[in-house]
Protein backbone atom coordinates (compact mmCIF):
# COMPACT_ATOMS: atom_id res chain seq x y z
CA UNK A 1 0.00 0.00 0.00
CA UNK A 2 2.91 2.34 0.53
CA UNK A 3 4.13 1.97 -3.05
CA UNK A 4 1.27 3.84 -4.81
CA UNK A 5 1.55 6.64 -2.25
CA UNK A 6 5.30 7.00 -2.84
CA UNK A 7 4.78 6.90 -6.59
CA UNK A 8 2.18 9.67 -6.32
CA UNK A 9 4.49 11.72 -4.12
CA UNK A 10 7.43 11.37 -6.51
CA UNK A 11 5.14 12.21 -9.44
CA UNK A 12 4.04 15.38 -7.68
CA UNK A 13 7.65 16.27 -6.95
CA UNK A 14 8.55 15.73 -10.59
CA UNK A 15 5.60 17.83 -11.73
CA UNK A 16 6.53 20.62 -9.35
CA UNK A 17 10.13 20.46 -10.52
CA UNK A 18 9.12 20.66 -14.18
CA UNK A 19 6.75 23.57 -13.58
CA UNK A 20 9.41 25.42 -11.57
CA UNK A 21 12.06 24.73 -14.19
CA UNK A 22 9.75 25.91 -16.98
CA UNK A 23 8.93 29.12 -15.11
CA UNK A 24 12.59 29.91 -14.42
CA UNK A 25 13.55 29.11 -18.02
CA UNK A 26 10.76 31.38 -19.32
CA UNK A 27 11.82 34.25 -17.08
CA UNK A 28 15.45 33.92 -18.18
CA UNK A 29 14.37 33.84 -21.84
CA UNK A 30 12.32 36.98 -21.33
CA UNK A 31 15.21 38.69 -19.55
CA UNK A 32 17.72 37.90 -22.30
CA UNK A 33 15.26 38.93 -25.02
CA UNK A 34 14.76 42.35 -23.43
CA UNK A 35 18.48 42.69 -22.82
CA UNK A 36 19.28 41.79 -26.46
CA UNK A 37 16.80 44.38 -27.74
CA UNK A 38 18.47 47.13 -25.67
CA UNK A 39 21.87 45.99 -26.90
CA UNK A 40 20.66 46.04 -30.50
CA UNK A 41 19.41 49.63 -30.15
CA UNK A 42 22.70 50.81 -28.63
CA UNK A 43 24.60 48.91 -31.34
CA UNK A 44 22.63 50.70 -34.05
CA UNK A 45 23.29 54.04 -32.39
CA UNK A 46 27.03 53.32 -32.11
CA UNK A 47 27.17 52.22 -35.75
CA UNK A 48 25.56 55.50 -36.81
CA UNK A 49 28.03 57.50 -34.69
CA UNK A 50 30.97 55.63 -36.26
CA UNK A 51 29.67 56.35 -39.76
CA UNK A 52 29.18 60.05 -38.97
CA UNK A 53 32.65 60.39 -37.46
CA UNK A 54 34.18 58.55 -40.43
CA UNK A 55 32.50 60.94 -42.87
CA UNK A 56 33.72 63.95 -40.90
CA UNK A 57 37.25 62.53 -40.81
CA UNK A 58 37.33 61.85 -44.54
CA UNK A 59 35.98 65.32 -45.29
CA UNK A 60 38.60 66.95 -43.05
CA UNK A 61 41.35 64.86 -44.60
CA UNK A 62 40.24 65.80 -48.11
CA UNK A 63 40.13 69.51 -47.23
CA UNK A 64 43.56 69.28 -45.64
CA UNK A 65 45.06 67.59 -48.69
CA UNK A 66 43.58 69.99 -51.28
CA UNK A 67 46.29 72.56 -50.71
CA UNK A 68 49.12 70.03 -50.93
CA UNK A 69 50.67 69.84 -54.38
CA UNK A 70 52.65 66.67 -54.04
CA UNK A 71 51.41 64.71 -57.00
CA UNK A 72 48.53 64.26 -59.43
CA UNK A 73 46.50 61.98 -57.13
CA UNK A 74 46.76 63.78 -53.78
CA UNK A 75 43.32 65.39 -53.93
CA UNK A 76 41.68 62.12 -54.90
CA UNK A 77 43.51 60.10 -52.25
CA UNK A 78 40.55 60.27 -49.89
CA UNK A 79 37.84 59.69 -52.53
CA UNK A 80 35.74 62.39 -50.89
CA UNK A 81 33.28 63.86 -53.33
CA UNK A 82 34.23 61.40 -56.02
CA UNK A 83 31.37 60.34 -58.22
CA UNK A 84 30.82 56.57 -58.36
Beta strands, then each sheet from edge to edge (+ up, - down):
end
